[in-house]
């Protein structure tokens, strides 16, 4: 049973025949799928860029500390003892990135929300309230992804150096 067939909505629905609007609905669906694909492609591009930036930052840091690392290895430091400071540094970069992104996103959301509400006249899309109600989910997801990307890319950078 479709939701539209529910007798509670009979007085609200004038017509249940959407054949004349089928072409518009198909175009909107197609446009929505294209926008979703483009968004996914852009997200993958940004993820690759973030990994490369973190990778190169850690590599530069390893290069500047190469003498200390060499001395640590000579006196018997394990790979994890050498690796730990760089992993902690990459974690700090991830937390800082999340804090900066939230500091930029929240005021920007306050500016964008009225324009979104004007665009969708008749609908109350309270983006700020939505953001506030899901704040910890958004921050947690960003933090988890940032930590995952930074630890992954720094582990690769450090691993390449420790193999040499």
Contact map, one row per residue, 1 for C-alpha under 8 A:
11101100000000000000000000000000000000000000000000000000000000000000000000000000000000000000000000000000000000000000000000000000000000000000000000000000000000000000
11111100000000000000000000000000000000000000000000000000000000000000000000000000000000000000000000000000000000000000000000000000000000000000000000000000000000000000
11111100000000000000000000000000000000000000000000000000000000000000000000000000000000000000000000000000000000000000000000000000000000000000000000000000000000000000
01111100110010010000000000000000000000000000000000000000000000000000000000000000000000000000000000000000000000000000000000000000000000000000000000000000000000000000
11111110110000000000000000000000000000000000000000000000000000000000000000000000000000000000000000000000000000000000000000000000000000000000000000000000000000000000
11111111110000000000000000000000000000000000000000000000000000000000000000000000000000000000000000000000000000000000000000000000000000000000000000000000000000000000
00001111110000000000000000000000000000000000000000000000000000000000000000000000000000000000000000000000000000000000000000000000000000000000000000000000000000000000
00000111111000000000000000000000000000000000000000000000000000000000000000000000000000000000000000000000000000000000000000000000000000000000000000000000000000000000
00011111111110000000000000000000000000000000000000000000000000000000000000000000000000000000000000000000000000000000000000000000000000000000000000000000000000000000
00011111111111000000000000000000000000000000000000000000000000000000000000000000000000000000000000000000000000000000000000000000000000000000000000000000000000000000
00000001111111000000000000000000000000000000000000000000000000000000000000000000000000000000000000000000000000000000000000000000000000000000000000000000000000000000
00000000111111000000000000000000000000000000000000000000000000000000000000000000000000000000000000000000000000000000000000000000000000000000000000000000000000000000
00010000111111110000000000000000000000000000000000000000000000000000000000000000000000000000000000000000000000000000000000000000000000000000000000000000000000000000
00000000011111110000000000000000000000000000000000000000000000000000000000000000000000000000000000000000000000000000000000000000000000000000000000000000000000000000
00000000000011111100000000000000000000000000000000000000000000000000000000000000000000000000000000000000000000000000000000000000000000000000000000000000000000000000
00010000000011111100000000000000000000000000000000000000000000000000000000000000000000000000000000000000000000000000000000000000000000000000000000000000000000000000
00000000000000111111000000000000000000000000000000000000000000000000000000000000000000000000000000000000000000000000000000000000000000000000000000000000000000000000
00000000000000111111110000000000000000000000000000000000000000000000000000000000000000000000000000000000000000000000000000000000000000000000000000000000000000000000
00000000000000001111110000000000000000000000000000000000000000000000000000000000000000000000000000000000000000000000000000000000000000000000000000000000000000000000
00000000000000001111111000000000000000000000000000000000000000000000000000000000000000000000000000000000000000000000000000000000000000000000000000000000000000000000
00000000000000000111111110000000000000000000000000000000000000000000000000000000000000000000000000000000000000000000000000000000000000000000000000000000000000000000
00000000000000000111111111000000000000000000000000000000000000000000000000000000000000000000000000000000000000000000000000000000000000000000000000000000000000000000
00000000000000000001111111100000000000000000000000000000000000000000000000000000000000000000000000000000000000000000000000000000000000000000000000000000000000000000
00000000000000000000111111110000000000000000000000000000000000000000000000000000000000000000000000000000000000000000000000000000000000000000000000000000000000000000
00000000000000000000111111111000000000000000000000000000000000000000000000000000000000000000000000000000000000000000000000000000000000000000000000000000000000000000
00000000000000000000011111111100000000000000000000000000000000000000000000000000000000000000000000000000000000000000000000000000000000000000000000000000000000000000
00000000000000000000001111111110000000000000000000000000000000000000000000000000000000000000000000000000000000000000000000000000000000000000000000000000000000000000
00000000000000000000000111111111000000000000000000000000000000000000000000000000000000000000000000000000000000000000000000000000000000000000000000000000000000000000
00000000000000000000000011111111100000000000000000000000000000000000000000000000000000000000000000000000000000000000000000000000000000000000000000000000000000000000
00000000000000000000000001111111110000000000000000000000000000000000000000000000000000000000000000000000000000000000000000000000000000000000000000000000000000000000
00000000000000000000000000111111111000000000000000000000000000000000000000000000000000000000000000000000000000000000000000000000000000000000000000000000000000000000
00000000000000000000000000011111111100000000000000000000000000000000000000000000000000000000000000000000000000000000000000000000000000000000000000000000000000000000
00000000000000000000000000001111111110000000000000000000000000000000000000000000000000000000000000000000000000000000000000000000000000000000000000000000000000000000
00000000000000000000000000000111111111000000000000000000000000000000000000000000000000000000000000000000000000000000000000000000000000000000000000000000000000000000
00000000000000000000000000000011111111100000000000000000000000000000000000000000000000000000000000000000000000000000000000000000000000000000000000000000000000000000
00000000000000000000000000000001111111110000000000000000000000000000000000000000000000000000000000000000000000000000000000000000000000000000000000000000000000000000
00000000000000000000000000000000111111111000000000000000000000000000000000000000000000000000000000000000000000000000000000000000000000000000000000000000000000000000
00000000000000000000000000000000011111111100000000000000000000000000000000000000000000000000000000000000000000000000000000000000000000000000000000000000000000000000
00000000000000000000000000000000001111111110000000000000000000000000000000000000000000000000000000000000000000000000000000000000000000000000000000000000000000000000
00000000000000000000000000000000000111111111000000000000000000000000000000000000000000000000000000000000000000000000000000000000000000000000000000000000000000000000
00000000000000000000000000000000000011111111100000000000000000000000000000000000000000000000000000000000000000000000000000000000000000000000000000000000000000000000
00000000000000000000000000000000000001111111110000000000000000000000000000000000000000000000000000000000000000000000000000000000000000000000000000000000000000000000
00000000000000000000000000000000000000111111111000000000000000000000000000000000000000000000000000000000000000000000000000000000000000000000000000000000000000000000
00000000000000000000000000000000000000011111111100000000000000000000000000000000000000000000000000000000000000000000000000000000000000000000000000000000000000000000
00000000000000000000000000000000000000001111111110000000000000000000000000000000000000000000000000000000000000000000000000000000000000000000000000000000000000000000
00000000000000000000000000000000000000000111111111000000000000000000000000000000000000000000000000000000000000000000000000000000000000000000000000000000000000000000
00000000000000000000000000000000000000000011111111100000000000000000000000000000000000000000000000000000000000000000000000000000000000000000000000001000000000000000
00000000000000000000000000000000000000000001111111110000000000000000000000000000000000000000000000000000000000000000000000000000000000000000000000000000000000000000
00000000000000000000000000000000000000000000111111111000000000000000000000000000000000000000000000000000000000000000000000000000000000000000000000000000000000000000
00000000000000000000000000000000000000000000011111111100000000000000000000000000000000000000000000000000000000000000000000000000000000000000000000001000000000000000
00000000000000000000000000000000000000000000001111111110000000000000000000000000000000000000000000000000000000000000000000000000000000000000000000001100100000000000
00000000000000000000000000000000000000000000000111111111000000000000000000000000000000000000000000000000000000000000000000000000000000000000000000000000100000000000
00000000000000000000000000000000000000000000000011111111100000000000000000000000000000000000000000000000000000000000000000000000000000000000000000000000000000000000
00000000000000000000000000000000000000000000000001111111110000000000000000000000000000000100000000000000000000000000000000000000000000000000000000000100110000000000
00000000000000000000000000000000000000000000000000111111111000000000000000000000000000000000000000000000000000000000000000000000000000000000000000000100110110000000
00000000000000000000000000000000000000000000000000011111111100000000000000000000000000000000000000000000000000000000000000000000000000000000000000000000000010000000
00000000000000000000000000000000000000000000000000001111111110000000000000000000000000000000000000000000000000000000000000000000000000000000000000000000000000000000
00000000000000000000000000000000000000000000000000000111111111000000000000000000000001000100000000000000000000000000000000000000000000000000000000000000010011000000
00000000000000000000000000000000000000000000000000000011111111100000000000000000000000000000000000000000000000000000000000000000000000000000000000000000000011000000
00000000000000000000000000000000000000000000000000000001111111110000000000000000000000000000000000000000000000000000000000000000000000000000000000000000000000000000
00000000000000000000000000000000000000000000000000000000111111111000000000000000000000000000000000000000000000000000000000000000000000000000000000000000000000000000
00000000000000000000000000000000000000000000000000000000011111111100000000000000000001000000000000000000000000000000000000000000000000000000000000000000000001001000
00000000000000000000000000000000000000000000000000000000001111111100000000000000000000000000000000000000000000000000000000000000000000000000000000000000000000000000
00000000000000000000000000000000000000000000000000000000000111111110000000000000000000000000000000000000000000000000000000000000000000000000000000000000000000000000
00000000000000000000000000000000000000000000000000000000000011111111100000000000000000000000000000000000000000000000000000000000000000000000000000000000000000000000
00000000000000000000000000000000000000000000000000000000000001111111110000000000000000000000000000000000000000000000000000000000000000000000000000000000000000000000
00000000000000000000000000000000000000000000000000000000000000011111111000000000000000000000000000000000000000000000000000000000000000000000000000000000000000000000
00000000000000000000000000000000000000000000000000000000000000001111111100000000000000000000000000000000000000000000000000000000000000000000000000000000000000000000
00000000000000000000000000000000000000000000000000000000000000001111111110000000010000000000000000000000000000000000000000000000000000000000000000000000000000000000
00000000000000000000000000000000000000000000000000000000000000000111111111000000000000000000000000000000000000000000000000000000000000000000000000000000000000000000
00000000000000000000000000000000000000000000000000000000000000000011111111100000000000000000000000000000000000000000000000000000000000000000000000000000000000000000
00000000000000000000000000000000000000000000000000000000000000000001111111111000010000000000000000000000000000000000000000000000000000000000000000000000000000000000
00000000000000000000000000000000000000000000000000000000000000000000111111111100010000000000000000000000000000000000000000000000000000000000000000000000000000000000
00000000000000000000000000000000000000000000000000000000000000000000011111111000000000000000000000000000000000000000000000000000000000000000000000000000000000000000
00000000000000000000000000000000000000000000000000000000000000000000001111111000000000000000000000000000000000000000000000000000000000000000000000000000000000000000
00000000000000000000000000000000000000000000000000000000000000000000000111111100000000000000000000000000000000000000000000000000000000000000000000000000000000000000
00000000000000000000000000000000000000000000000000000000000000000000000111111110110000000000000000000000000000000000000000000000000000000000000000000000000000000000
00000000000000000000000000000000000000000000000000000000000000000000000010011111110000000000000000000000000000000000000000000000000000000000000000000000000000000000
00000000000000000000000000000000000000000000000000000000000000000000000000001111111000000000000000000000000000000000000000000000000000000000000000000000000000000100
00000000000000000000000000000000000000000000000000000000000000000000000000000111111100000000000000000000000000000000000000000000000000000000000000000000000000000000
00000000000000000000000000000000000000000000000000000000000000000000000000001111111110000000000000000000000000000000000000000000000000000000000000000000000000000000
00000000000000000000000000000000000000000000000000000000000000000000100110001111111111000000000000000000000000000000000000000000000000000000000000000000000000000000
00000000000000000000000000000000000000000000000000000000000000000000000000000011111111100000000000000000000000000000000000000000000000000000000000000000001001000000
00000000000000000000000000000000000000000000000000000000000000000000000000000001111111110000000000000000000000000000000000000000000000000000000000000000000000000000
00000000000000000000000000000000000000000000000000000000000000000000000000000000111111111000000000000000000000000000000000000000000000000000000000000000000000000000
00000000000000000000000000000000000000000000000000000000010001000000000000000000011111111100000000000000000000000000000000000000000000000000000000000000010001000000
00000000000000000000000000000000000000000000000000000000000000000000000000000000001111111110000000000000000000000000000000000000000000000000000000000010011000000000
00000000000000000000000000000000000000000000000000000000000000000000000000000000000111111111000000000000000000000000000000000000000000000000000000000000000000000000
00000000000000000000000000000000000000000000000000000000000000000000000000000000000011111111100000000000000000000000000000000000000000000000000000000000000000000000
00000000000000000000000000000000000000000000000000000100010000000000000000000000000001111111110000000000000000000000000000000000000000000000000000100110010000000000
00000000000000000000000000000000000000000000000000000000000000000000000000000000000000111111111000000000000000000000000000000000000000000000000000100110000000000000
00000000000000000000000000000000000000000000000000000000000000000000000000000000000000011111111100000000000000000000000000000000000000000000000000000000000000000000
00000000000000000000000000000000000000000000000000000000000000000000000000000000000000001111111110000000000000000000000000000000000000000000000000000100000000000000
00000000000000000000000000000000000000000000000000000000000000000000000000000000000000000111111111000000000000000000000000000000000000000000001001100100000000000000
00000000000000000000000000000000000000000000000000000000000000000000000000000000000000000011111111100000000000000000000000000000000000000000001001100000000000000000
00000000000000000000000000000000000000000000000000000000000000000000000000000000000000000001111111110000000000000000000000000000000000000000000000000000000000000000
00000000000000000000000000000000000000000000000000000000000000000000000000000000000000000000111111111000000000000000000000000000000000000000000001000000000000000000
00000000000000000000000000000000000000000000000000000000000000000000000000000000000000000000011111111100000000000000000000000000000000000010011001000000000000000000
00000000000000000000000000000000000000000000000000000000000000000000000000000000000000000000001111111110000000000000000000000000000000000000000000000000000000000000
00000000000000000000000000000000000000000000000000000000000000000000000000000000000000000000000111111111000000000000000000000000000000000000000000000000000000000000
00000000000000000000000000000000000000000000000000000000000000000000000000000000000000000000000011111111100000000000000000000000000000000000000000000000000000000000
00000000000000000000000000000000000000000000000000000000000000000000000000000000000000000000000001111111110000000000000000000000000000000010000000000000000000000000
00000000000000000000000000000000000000000000000000000000000000000000000000000000000000000000000000111111111000000000000000000000000000000000000000000000000000000000
00000000000000000000000000000000000000000000000000000000000000000000000000000000000000000000000000011111111100000000000000000000000000000000000000000000000000000000
00000000000000000000000000000000000000000000000000000000000000000000000000000000000000000000000000001111111110000000000000000000000000000000000000000000000000000000
00000000000000000000000000000000000000000000000000000000000000000000000000000000000000000000000000000111111111000000000000000000000000000000000000000000000000000000
00000000000000000000000000000000000000000000000000000000000000000000000000000000000000000000000000000011111111100000000000000000000000000000000000000000000000000000
00000000000000000000000000000000000000000000000000000000000000000000000000000000000000000000000000000001111111110000000000000000000000000000000000000000000000000000
00000000000000000000000000000000000000000000000000000000000000000000000000000000000000000000000000000000111111111000000000000011000000000000000000000000000000000000
00000000000000000000000000000000000000000000000000000000000000000000000000000000000000000000000000000000011111111100000000000001000000000000000000000000000000000000
00000000000000000000000000000000000000000000000000000000000000000000000000000000000000000000000000000000001111111110000000000000000000000000000000000000000000000000
00000000000000000000000000000000000000000000000000000000000000000000000000000000000000000000000000000000000111111111000000000000000000000000000000000000000000000000
00000000000000000000000000000000000000000000000000000000000000000000000000000000000000000000000000000000000011111111100000001111000000000000000000000000000000000000
00000000000000000000000000000000000000000000000000000000000000000000000000000000000000000000000000000000000001111111110000000000000000000000000000000000000000000000
00000000000000000000000000000000000000000000000000000000000000000000000000000000000000000000000000000000000000111111111000000000000000000000000000000000000000000000
00000000000000000000000000000000000000000000000000000000000000000000000000000000000000000000000000000000000000011111111100001000000000000000000000000000000000000000
00000000000000000000000000000000000000000000000000000000000000000000000000000000000000000000000000000000000000001111111110111100000000000000000000000000000000000000
00000000000000000000000000000000000000000000000000000000000000000000000000000000000000000000000000000000000000000111111110000000000000000000000000000000000000000000
00000000000000000000000000000000000000000000000000000000000000000000000000000000000000000000000000000000000000000011111110000000000000000000000000000000000000000000
00000000000000000000000000000000000000000000000000000000000000000000000000000000000000000000000000000000000000000001111111111000000000000000000000000000000000000000
00000000000000000000000000000000000000000000000000000000000000000000000000000000000000000000000000000000000000000000111111110000000000000000000000000000000000000000
00000000000000000000000000000000000000000000000000000000000000000000000000000000000000000000000000000000000000000000000111110000000000000000000000000000000000000000
00000000000000000000000000000000000000000000000000000000000000000000000000000000000000000000000000000000000000000000100111111000000000000000000000000000000000000000
00000000000000000000000000000000000000000000000000000000000000000000000000000000000000000000000000000000000000000000100111111100000000000000000000000000000000000000
00000000000000000000000000000000000000000000000000000000000000000000000000000000000000000000000000000000000000001001100100111110000000000000000000000000000000000000
00000000000000000000000000000000000000000000000000000000000000000000000000000000000000000000000000000000000000001000100000011111110000000000000000000000000000000000
00000000000000000000000000000000000000000000000000000000000000000000000000000000000000000000000000000000000010001000000000001111111000000000000000000000000000000000
00000000000000000000000000000000000000000000000000000000000000000000000000000000000000000000000000000000000011001000000000000111111100000000000000000000000000000000
00000000000000000000000000000000000000000000000000000000000000000000000000000000000000000000000000000000000000000000000000000111111110000000000000000000000000000000
00000000000000000000000000000000000000000000000000000000000000000000000000000000000000000000000000000000000000000000000000000111111111000000000000000000000000000000
00000000000000000000000000000000000000000000000000000000000000000000000000000000000000000000000000000000000000000000000000000011111111100000000000000000000000000000
00000000000000000000000000000000000000000000000000000000000000000000000000000000000000000000000000000000000000000000000000000001111111100000000000000000000000000000
00000000000000000000000000000000000000000000000000000000000000000000000000000000000000000000000000000000000000000000000000000000111111100000000000000000000000000000
00000000000000000000000000000000000000000000000000000000000000000000000000000000000000000000000000000000000000000000000000000000011111111100000000000000000000000000
00000000000000000000000000000000000000000000000000000000000000000000000000000000000000000000000000000000000000000000000000000000001111111110000000000000000000000000
00000000000000000000000000000000000000000000000000000000000000000000000000000000000000000000000000000000000000000000000000000000000001111111000000000000000000000000
00000000000000000000000000000000000000000000000000000000000000000000000000000000000000000000000000000000000000000000000000000000000001111111100000000000000000000000
00000000000000000000000000000000000000000000000000000000000000000000000000000000000000000000000000000000000000000000000000000000000001111111110000000000000000000000
00000000000000000000000000000000000000000000000000000000000000000000000000000000000000000000000001000100000000000000000000000000000000111111111000000000000000000000
00000000000000000000000000000000000000000000000000000000000000000000000000000000000000000000000000000000000000000000000000000000000000011111111100000000000000000000
00000000000000000000000000000000000000000000000000000000000000000000000000000000000000000000000000000000000000000000000000000000000000001111111110000000000000000000
00000000000000000000000000000000000000000000000000000000000000000000000000000000000000000000000001000000000000000000000000000000000000000111111111000000000000000000
00000000000000000000000000000000000000000000000000000000000000000000000000000000000000000000011001000000000000000000000000000000000000000011111111100000000000000000
00000000000000000000000000000000000000000000000000000000000000000000000000000000000000000000000000000000000000000000000000000000000000000001111111110000000000000000
00000000000000000000000000000000000000000000000000000000000000000000000000000000000000000000000000000000000000000000000000000000000000000000111111111000000000000000
00000000000000000000000000000000000000000000000000000000000000000000000000000000000000000000011011000000000000000000000000000000000000000000011111111100000000000000
00000000000000000000000000000000000000000000000000000000000000000000000000000000000000000110011000000000000000000000000000000000000000000000001111111110000000000000
00000000000000000000000000000000000000000000000000000000000000000000000000000000000000000000000000000000000000000000000000000000000000000000000111111111000000000000
00000000000000000000000000000000000000000000001001100000000000000000000000000000000000000000000000000000000000000000000000000000000000000000000011111111100000000000
00000000000000000000000000000000000000000000000000100110000000000000000000000000000000000110110000000000000000000000000000000000000000000000000001111111110000000000
00000000000000000000000000000000000000000000000000000000000000000000000000000000000000100110000000000000000000000000000000000000000000000000000000111111111000000000
00000000000000000000000000000000000000000000000000000000000000000000000000000000000000000000000000000000000000000000000000000000000000000000000000011111111100000000
00000000000000000000000000000000000000000000000000110110000000000000000000000000000000000000000000000000000000000000000000000000000000000000000000001111111110000000
00000000000000000000000000000000000000000000000000000110010000000000000000000000000001100100000000000000000000000000000000000000000000000000000000000111111111000000
00000000000000000000000000000000000000000000000000000000000000000000000000000000001000100000000000000000000000000000000000000000000000000000000000000011111111100000
00000000000000000000000000000000000000000000000000000010000000000000000000000000000000000000000000000000000000000000000000000000000000000000000000000001111111110000
00000000000000000000000000000000000000000000000000000011011000000000000000000000000000000000000000000000000000000000000000000000000000000000000000000000111111111000
00000000000000000000000000000000000000000000000000000000011001000000000000000000001001000000000000000000000000000000000000000000000000000000000000000000011111111100
00000000000000000000000000000000000000000000000000000000000000000000000000000000000000000000000000000000000000000000000000000000000000000000000000000000001111111110
00000000000000000000000000000000000000000000000000000000000000000000000000000000000000000000000000000000000000000000000000000000000000000000000000000000000111111111
00000000000000000000000000000000000000000000000000000000000001000000000000000000000000000000000000000000000000000000000000000000000000000000000000000000000011111111
00000000000000000000000000000000000000000000000000000000000000000000000000000010000000000000000000000000000000000000000000000000000000000000000000000000000001111111
00000000000000000000000000000000000000000000000000000000000000000000000000000000000000000000000000000000000000000000000000000000000000000000000000000000000000111111
00000000000000000000000000000000000000000000000000000000000000000000000000000000000000000000000000000000000000000000000000000000000000000000000000000000000000011111
